[in-house]
Amino acid sequence: MSVSAFAQSKSKAPVKKAVSKAAPVAAGMQNAINNGKAVYTQYCAVCHQADGLGVPGLNPPLSKTVYVLGDQTRLINIVLKGLSEGVEIDGETYSNVMPAMGFLTDQQVADVLTYVRNSFQNKASAITAAQVKVVRANSKK
């Protein structure tokens, strides 16, 4: 066998490609963000505004606040149960009542919160439907 024939037979061996698990995770997060944007537009934008900056003194902003970027359980509970009392964020009090959105599915709550946590200058981890399910179940006890 000639050297070139040997080289050709070697090059025909199957090549294993590296499989990245990051792509499906990123795709899943992007899907949640896209779905969450639709939920936000339908149920949240009227009060929190399309830009997430809220209305001074009434509806709080969603940009870079501890309520959005902090405790995930608290954030899920706010969506599920609403808020009926004023809340202070960055030194300003917001007094408008937020209605409970408990009618949303676990997936819709997870998607809208993932969208909010990754929009309006925010960058945070996703919220999962499993997390919402646990919080919803615990709030019924």
C-alpha positions as CSV (number, residue, x, y, z in Angstrom):
1,M,0.0,0.0,0.0
2,S,1.3,3.4,-1.0
3,V,1.7,6.2,1.6
4,S,-1.1,8.2,0.0
5,A,-3.4,5.2,0.0
6,F,-2.6,4.6,3.6
7,A,-3.3,8.3,4.5
8,Q,-6.6,8.2,2.6
9,S,-7.7,5.0,4.5
10,K,-6.8,6.6,7.8
11,S,-8.8,9.8,7.0
12,K,-11.9,7.8,6.4
13,A,-12.2,6.8,10.0
14,P,-15.3,8.2,11.7
15,V,-14.6,11.4,13.6
16,K,-16.4,11.9,16.9
17,K,-17.7,15.4,17.4
18,A,-17.8,17.1,20.7
19,V,-21.3,17.5,22.0
20,S,-22.0,20.6,23.9
21,K,-24.7,20.6,26.5
22,A,-24.6,24.4,26.7
23,A,-26.5,24.8,23.4
24,P,-29.7,23.0,24.5
25,V,-29.6,24.9,27.9
26,A,-29.2,28.2,26.1
27,A,-32.0,27.3,23.7
28,G,-34.3,26.3,26.6
29,M,-33.6,29.6,28.3
30,Q,-34.2,31.6,25.1
31,N,-37.5,29.7,24.6
32,A,-38.6,30.6,28.2
33,I,-37.6,34.2,27.6
34,N,-39.6,34.4,24.3
35,N,-42.7,32.7,25.9
36,G,-42.3,34.9,29.0
37,K,-42.3,38.1,26.9
38,A,-45.7,37.1,25.5
39,V,-47.0,36.6,29.1
40,Y,-45.5,39.9,30.2
41,T,-47.0,41.8,27.3
42,Q,-50.4,40.4,28.0
43,Y,-50.6,40.6,31.8
44,C,-47.7,42.8,33.2
45,A,-46.8,45.6,30.8
46,V,-49.9,47.7,31.5
47,C,-48.6,48.4,35.0
48,H,-44.9,47.8,34.8
49,Q,-44.7,49.3,31.3
50,A,-43.1,47.9,28.2
51,D,-39.7,49.1,29.3
52,G,-40.1,47.6,32.8
53,L,-39.6,51.0,34.4
54,G,-43.0,51.0,36.1
55,V,-44.9,54.1,37.1
56,P,-43.3,56.3,39.9
57,G,-45.2,56.0,43.2
58,L,-47.6,53.4,41.8
59,N,-46.0,50.4,40.1
60,P,-42.4,49.5,40.8
61,P,-39.7,49.1,38.2
62,L,-38.4,45.7,37.3
63,S,-34.9,46.8,36.4
64,K,-32.0,45.8,38.7
65,T,-34.2,45.5,41.9
66,V,-33.7,43.1,44.8
67,Y,-37.2,41.9,44.3
68,V,-36.4,40.7,40.8
69,L,-32.9,39.6,41.2
70,G,-33.1,38.4,44.8
71,D,-35.1,35.7,46.6
72,Q,-36.8,33.6,43.9
73,T,-39.4,32.2,46.3
74,R,-40.5,35.7,47.2
75,L,-40.7,36.7,43.6
76,I,-42.8,33.6,42.7
77,N,-45.1,34.3,45.6
78,I,-45.6,37.9,44.5
79,V,-46.8,36.7,41.1
80,L,-49.0,34.0,42.5
81,K,-50.5,36.0,45.4
82,G,-50.1,39.6,44.3
83,L,-49.3,42.5,46.7
84,S,-51.9,44.5,48.6
85,E,-49.6,46.8,50.5
86,G,-47.0,49.3,49.5
87,V,-43.5,48.2,48.9
88,E,-40.3,50.3,49.1
89,I,-37.7,49.8,46.4
90,D,-34.5,51.8,46.3
91,G,-36.0,54.4,48.6
92,E,-39.3,54.9,46.8
93,T,-42.6,53.6,47.9
94,Y,-45.0,52.0,45.4
95,S,-48.6,51.8,46.5
96,N,-50.6,50.3,43.7
97,V,-52.2,46.9,44.4
98,M,-50.8,44.1,42.3
99,P,-53.4,41.5,41.5
100,A,-52.7,37.8,42.1
101,M,-51.8,36.0,38.9
102,G,-52.4,32.5,40.4
103,F,-54.4,31.6,37.3
104,L,-51.2,31.4,35.3
105,T,-49.8,27.9,34.8
106,D,-46.5,27.0,36.5
107,Q,-44.8,27.2,33.2
108,Q,-46.2,30.7,32.4
109,V,-45.1,32.0,35.8
110,A,-41.6,30.5,35.3
111,D,-41.4,31.9,31.8
112,V,-42.5,35.4,32.7
113,L,-40.1,35.6,35.6
114,T,-37.3,34.2,33.5
115,Y,-38.1,36.9,31.0
116,V,-38.1,39.7,33.6
117,R,-34.9,38.4,35.3
118,N,-33.2,38.6,31.9
119,S,-34.7,41.8,30.5
120,F,-34.7,45.5,31.5
121,Q,-30.9,45.4,32.2
122,N,-31.2,42.3,34.4
123,K,-29.1,39.1,34.1
124,A,-30.1,36.3,36.4
125,S,-30.8,32.6,36.4
126,A,-34.0,31.1,35.0
127,I,-37.0,30.2,37.2
128,T,-38.3,26.7,36.5
129,A,-41.9,25.4,36.4
130,A,-40.8,22.9,39.1
131,Q,-39.8,25.8,41.4
132,V,-43.2,27.4,40.8
133,K,-45.0,24.2,41.5
134,V,-43.2,23.8,44.9
135,V,-43.9,27.4,45.9
136,R,-47.6,27.1,44.8
137,A,-48.0,23.8,46.8
138,N,-46.4,25.3,49.9
139,S,-48.5,28.4,49.8
140,K,-51.7,26.2,49.9
141,K,-50.6,24.6,53.2
